[in-house]
């Protein structure tokens, strides 16, 4: 197994220990130093992630409102708004995901 460059090759995973890497304050400072030029890009990516997560939580709430209130009371005005919301959420989420990928590519490129 030691035949491939002395590192064990693909079989080395079988001999791997469960030892976790030590995260020290010096290591964290060094990593944060590398991330500093991209702080605002990373913050924008975090905000987009929070918004898309929140938008995904709206669908069940809208469907609950639709089933419990709108349809039994035959409220066509509210039905129209809920349908618009159900169509708008995936469109908005998709647009935010495209923007997220562009930001991610800018961070990865550098």
Biotite code that builds the C-alpha atoms (Angstrom):
import biotite.structure as struc

atoms = struc.array([
    struc.Atom([0.000, 0.000, 0.000], chain_id="A", res_id=1, res_name="UNK", atom_name="CA", element="C"),
    struc.Atom([2.940, 2.282, 0.413], chain_id="A", res_id=2, res_name="UNK", atom_name="CA", element="C"),
    struc.Atom([3.796, 1.943, -3.277], chain_id="A", res_id=3, res_name="UNK", atom_name="CA", element="C"),
    struc.Atom([2.294, 5.231, -4.501], chain_id="A", res_id=4, res_name="UNK", atom_name="CA", element="C"),
    struc.Atom([4.592, 8.031, -3.497], chain_id="A", res_id=5, res_name="UNK", atom_name="CA", element="C"),
    struc.Atom([4.863, 6.782, 0.080], chain_id="A", res_id=6, res_name="UNK", atom_name="CA", element="C"),
    struc.Atom([1.462, 8.232, 0.975], chain_id="A", res_id=7, res_name="UNK", atom_name="CA", element="C"),
    struc.Atom([-0.619, 5.083, 0.674], chain_id="A", res_id=8, res_name="UNK", atom_name="CA", element="C"),
    struc.Atom([-2.586, 6.182, -2.401], chain_id="A", res_id=9, res_name="UNK", atom_name="CA", element="C"),
    struc.Atom([-6.318, 5.572, -2.434], chain_id="A", res_id=10, res_name="UNK", atom_name="CA", element="C"),
    struc.Atom([-6.004, 2.956, 0.332], chain_id="A", res_id=11, res_name="UNK", atom_name="CA", element="C"),
    struc.Atom([-4.711, 5.478, 2.859], chain_id="A", res_id=12, res_name="UNK", atom_name="CA", element="C"),
    struc.Atom([-8.277, 6.341, 3.862], chain_id="A", res_id=13, res_name="UNK", atom_name="CA", element="C"),
    struc.Atom([-8.562, 2.876, 5.397], chain_id="A", res_id=14, res_name="UNK", atom_name="CA", element="C"),
    struc.Atom([-5.643, 3.692, 7.675], chain_id="A", res_id=15, res_name="UNK", atom_name="CA", element="C"),
    struc.Atom([-6.873, 7.212, 8.528], chain_id="A", res_id=16, res_name="UNK", atom_name="CA", element="C"),
    struc.Atom([-7.300, 8.081, 12.175], chain_id="A", res_id=17, res_name="UNK", atom_name="CA", element="C"),
    struc.Atom([-10.312, 9.860, 13.565], chain_id="A", res_id=18, res_name="UNK", atom_name="CA", element="C"),
    struc.Atom([-8.083, 12.660, 14.754], chain_id="A", res_id=19, res_name="UNK", atom_name="CA", element="C"),
    struc.Atom([-9.681, 16.061, 14.241], chain_id="A", res_id=20, res_name="UNK", atom_name="CA", element="C"),
    struc.Atom([-7.558, 19.010, 13.114], chain_id="A", res_id=21, res_name="UNK", atom_name="CA", element="C"),
    struc.Atom([-6.735, 21.482, 15.855], chain_id="A", res_id=22, res_name="UNK", atom_name="CA", element="C"),
    struc.Atom([-8.367, 24.860, 15.342], chain_id="A", res_id=23, res_name="UNK", atom_name="CA", element="C"),
    struc.Atom([-6.217, 27.457, 17.027], chain_id="A", res_id=24, res_name="UNK", atom_name="CA", element="C"),
    struc.Atom([-6.625, 31.193, 17.361], chain_id="A", res_id=25, res_name="UNK", atom_name="CA", element="C"),
    struc.Atom([-3.609, 31.736, 15.089], chain_id="A", res_id=26, res_name="UNK", atom_name="CA", element="C"),
    struc.Atom([-5.180, 29.535, 12.410], chain_id="A", res_id=27, res_name="UNK", atom_name="CA", element="C"),
    struc.Atom([-8.453, 31.468, 12.653], chain_id="A", res_id=28, res_name="UNK", atom_name="CA", element="C"),
    struc.Atom([-6.639, 34.805, 12.334], chain_id="A", res_id=29, res_name="UNK", atom_name="CA", element="C"),
    struc.Atom([-4.790, 33.554, 9.257], chain_id="A", res_id=30, res_name="UNK", atom_name="CA", element="C"),
    struc.Atom([-7.995, 32.309, 7.598], chain_id="A", res_id=31, res_name="UNK", atom_name="CA", element="C"),
    struc.Atom([-9.796, 35.566, 8.404], chain_id="A", res_id=32, res_name="UNK", atom_name="CA", element="C"),
    struc.Atom([-6.866, 37.458, 6.887], chain_id="A", res_id=33, res_name="UNK", atom_name="CA", element="C"),
    struc.Atom([-7.408, 35.609, 3.614], chain_id="A", res_id=34, res_name="UNK", atom_name="CA", element="C"),
    struc.Atom([-11.153, 36.335, 3.729], chain_id="A", res_id=35, res_name="UNK", atom_name="CA", element="C"),
    struc.Atom([-10.833, 40.045, 4.614], chain_id="A", res_id=36, res_name="UNK", atom_name="CA", element="C"),
    struc.Atom([-10.701, 41.368, 1.010], chain_id="A", res_id=37, res_name="UNK", atom_name="CA", element="C"),
    struc.Atom([-13.945, 39.497, 0.280], chain_id="A", res_id=38, res_name="UNK", atom_name="CA", element="C"),
    struc.Atom([-15.819, 40.505, 3.424], chain_id="A", res_id=39, res_name="UNK", atom_name="CA", element="C"),
    struc.Atom([-18.655, 42.338, 1.663], chain_id="A", res_id=40, res_name="UNK", atom_name="CA", element="C"),
    struc.Atom([-19.062, 39.609, -0.955], chain_id="A", res_id=41, res_name="UNK", atom_name="CA", element="C"),
    struc.Atom([-19.265, 36.981, 1.769], chain_id="A", res_id=42, res_name="UNK", atom_name="CA", element="C"),
    struc.Atom([-21.765, 39.102, 3.729], chain_id="A", res_id=43, res_name="UNK", atom_name="CA", element="C"),
    struc.Atom([-23.926, 39.499, 0.610], chain_id="A", res_id=44, res_name="UNK", atom_name="CA", element="C"),
    struc.Atom([-23.817, 35.726, 0.099], chain_id="A", res_id=45, res_name="UNK", atom_name="CA", element="C"),
    struc.Atom([-24.887, 35.203, 3.724], chain_id="A", res_id=46, res_name="UNK", atom_name="CA", element="C"),
    struc.Atom([-27.796, 37.637, 3.345], chain_id="A", res_id=47, res_name="UNK", atom_name="CA", element="C"),
    struc.Atom([-28.932, 35.951, 0.118], chain_id="A", res_id=48, res_name="UNK", atom_name="CA", element="C"),
    struc.Atom([-28.792, 32.581, 1.864], chain_id="A", res_id=49, res_name="UNK", atom_name="CA", element="C"),
    struc.Atom([-30.959, 33.891, 4.716], chain_id="A", res_id=50, res_name="UNK", atom_name="CA", element="C"),
    struc.Atom([-33.475, 35.442, 2.308], chain_id="A", res_id=51, res_name="UNK", atom_name="CA", element="C"),
    struc.Atom([-33.813, 32.305, 0.182], chain_id="A", res_id=52, res_name="UNK", atom_name="CA", element="C"),
    struc.Atom([-34.206, 30.202, 3.324], chain_id="A", res_id=53, res_name="UNK", atom_name="CA", element="C"),
    struc.Atom([-36.968, 32.517, 4.518], chain_id="A", res_id=54, res_name="UNK", atom_name="CA", element="C"),
    struc.Atom([-38.687, 32.432, 1.149], chain_id="A", res_id=55, res_name="UNK", atom_name="CA", element="C"),
    struc.Atom([-38.726, 28.642, 1.205], chain_id="A", res_id=56, res_name="UNK", atom_name="CA", element="C"),
    struc.Atom([-40.605, 28.803, 4.510], chain_id="A", res_id=57, res_name="UNK", atom_name="CA", element="C"),
    struc.Atom([-43.379, 30.904, 2.979], chain_id="A", res_id=58, res_name="UNK", atom_name="CA", element="C"),
    struc.Atom([-44.786, 28.187, 0.693], chain_id="A", res_id=59, res_name="UNK", atom_name="CA", element="C"),
    struc.Atom([-46.265, 26.052, 3.492], chain_id="A", res_id=60, res_name="UNK", atom_name="CA", element="C"),
    struc.Atom([-47.749, 29.136, 5.137], chain_id="A", res_id=61, res_name="UNK", atom_name="CA", element="C"),
    struc.Atom([-49.345, 30.250, 1.892], chain_id="A", res_id=62, res_name="UNK", atom_name="CA", element="C"),
    struc.Atom([-50.758, 26.773, 1.251], chain_id="A", res_id=63, res_name="UNK", atom_name="CA", element="C"),
    struc.Atom([-52.153, 26.651, 4.802], chain_id="A", res_id=64, res_name="UNK", atom_name="CA", element="C"),
    struc.Atom([-53.891, 29.988, 4.270], chain_id="A", res_id=65, res_name="UNK", atom_name="CA", element="C"),
    struc.Atom([-55.187, 28.798, 0.916], chain_id="A", res_id=66, res_name="UNK", atom_name="CA", element="C"),
    struc.Atom([-56.641, 25.559, 2.282], chain_id="A", res_id=67, res_name="UNK", atom_name="CA", element="C"),
    struc.Atom([-57.893, 26.818, 5.657], chain_id="A", res_id=68, res_name="UNK", atom_name="CA", element="C"),
    struc.Atom([-59.268, 30.243, 4.765], chain_id="A", res_id=69, res_name="UNK", atom_name="CA", element="C"),
    struc.Atom([-59.296, 31.223, 1.119], chain_id="A", res_id=70, res_name="UNK", atom_name="CA", element="C"),
    struc.Atom([-60.942, 28.224, -0.525], chain_id="A", res_id=71, res_name="UNK", atom_name="CA", element="C"),
    struc.Atom([-63.616, 27.567, 2.140], chain_id="A", res_id=72, res_name="UNK", atom_name="CA", element="C"),
    struc.Atom([-64.660, 31.243, 2.125], chain_id="A", res_id=73, res_name="UNK", atom_name="CA", element="C"),
    struc.Atom([-64.418, 31.481, -1.690], chain_id="A", res_id=74, res_name="UNK", atom_name="CA", element="C"),
    struc.Atom([-62.320, 34.619, -1.460], chain_id="A", res_id=75, res_name="UNK", atom_name="CA", element="C"),
    struc.Atom([-61.241, 35.165, -5.078], chain_id="A", res_id=76, res_name="UNK", atom_name="CA", element="C"),
    struc.Atom([-59.300, 38.341, -4.343], chain_id="A", res_id=77, res_name="UNK", atom_name="CA", element="C"),
    struc.Atom([-57.138, 36.575, -1.766], chain_id="A", res_id=78, res_name="UNK", atom_name="CA", element="C"),
    struc.Atom([-56.837, 33.545, -4.053], chain_id="A", res_id=79, res_name="UNK", atom_name="CA", element="C"),
    struc.Atom([-55.369, 35.726, -6.780], chain_id="A", res_id=80, res_name="UNK", atom_name="CA", element="C"),
    struc.Atom([-52.779, 37.190, -4.410], chain_id="A", res_id=81, res_name="UNK", atom_name="CA", element="C"),
    struc.Atom([-51.802, 33.792, -3.068], chain_id="A", res_id=82, res_name="UNK", atom_name="CA", element="C"),
    struc.Atom([-51.376, 32.416, -6.580], chain_id="A", res_id=83, res_name="UNK", atom_name="CA", element="C"),
    struc.Atom([-49.178, 35.390, -7.483], chain_id="A", res_id=84, res_name="UNK", atom_name="CA", element="C"),
    struc.Atom([-47.106, 34.769, -4.348], chain_id="A", res_id=85, res_name="UNK", atom_name="CA", element="C"),
    struc.Atom([-46.761, 31.052, -5.135], chain_id="A", res_id=86, res_name="UNK", atom_name="CA", element="C"),
    struc.Atom([-45.511, 31.937, -8.613], chain_id="A", res_id=87, res_name="UNK", atom_name="CA", element="C"),
    struc.Atom([-43.283, 34.820, -7.496], chain_id="A", res_id=88, res_name="UNK", atom_name="CA", element="C"),
    struc.Atom([-41.401, 32.955, -4.764], chain_id="A", res_id=89, res_name="UNK", atom_name="CA", element="C"),
    struc.Atom([-39.617, 30.461, -7.063], chain_id="A", res_id=90, res_name="UNK", atom_name="CA", element="C"),
    struc.Atom([-38.833, 33.229, -9.551], chain_id="A", res_id=91, res_name="UNK", atom_name="CA", element="C"),
    struc.Atom([-37.346, 35.429, -6.846], chain_id="A", res_id=92, res_name="UNK", atom_name="CA", element="C"),
    struc.Atom([-35.444, 32.514, -5.347], chain_id="A", res_id=93, res_name="UNK", atom_name="CA", element="C"),
    struc.Atom([-34.015, 31.585, -8.748], chain_id="A", res_id=94, res_name="UNK", atom_name="CA", element="C"),
    struc.Atom([-32.879, 35.144, -9.380], chain_id="A", res_id=95, res_name="UNK", atom_name="CA", element="C"),
    struc.Atom([-31.223, 35.324, -5.981], chain_id="A", res_id=96, res_name="UNK", atom_name="CA", element="C"),
    struc.Atom([-29.501, 31.987, -6.609], chain_id="A", res_id=97, res_name="UNK", atom_name="CA", element="C"),
    struc.Atom([-28.058, 33.300, -9.889], chain_id="A", res_id=98, res_name="UNK", atom_name="CA", element="C"),
    struc.Atom([-26.768, 36.390, -8.064], chain_id="A", res_id=99, res_name="UNK", atom_name="CA", element="C"),
    struc.Atom([-25.363, 34.155, -5.297], chain_id="A", res_id=100, res_name="UNK", atom_name="CA", element="C"),
    struc.Atom([-23.475, 32.071, -7.867], chain_id="A", res_id=101, res_name="UNK", atom_name="CA", element="C"),
    struc.Atom([-22.014, 35.199, -9.451], chain_id="A", res_id=102, res_name="UNK", atom_name="CA", element="C"),
    struc.Atom([-20.771, 36.415, -6.063], chain_id="A", res_id=103, res_name="UNK", atom_name="CA", element="C"),
    struc.Atom([-19.398, 32.967, -5.286], chain_id="A", res_id=104, res_name="UNK", atom_name="CA", element="C"),
    struc.Atom([-17.535, 32.885, -8.609], chain_id="A", res_id=105, res_name="UNK", atom_name="CA", element="C"),
    struc.Atom([-15.953, 36.274, -7.839], chain_id="A", res_id=106, res_name="UNK", atom_name="CA", element="C"),
    struc.Atom([-14.702, 34.995, -4.492], chain_id="A", res_id=107, res_name="UNK", atom_name="CA", element="C"),
    struc.Atom([-13.433, 31.714, -5.946], chain_id="A", res_id=108, res_name="UNK", atom_name="CA", element="C"),
    struc.Atom([-11.732, 33.392, -8.911], chain_id="A", res_id=109, res_name="UNK", atom_name="CA", element="C"),
    struc.Atom([-9.358, 35.387, -6.782], chain_id="A", res_id=110, res_name="UNK", atom_name="CA", element="C"),
])
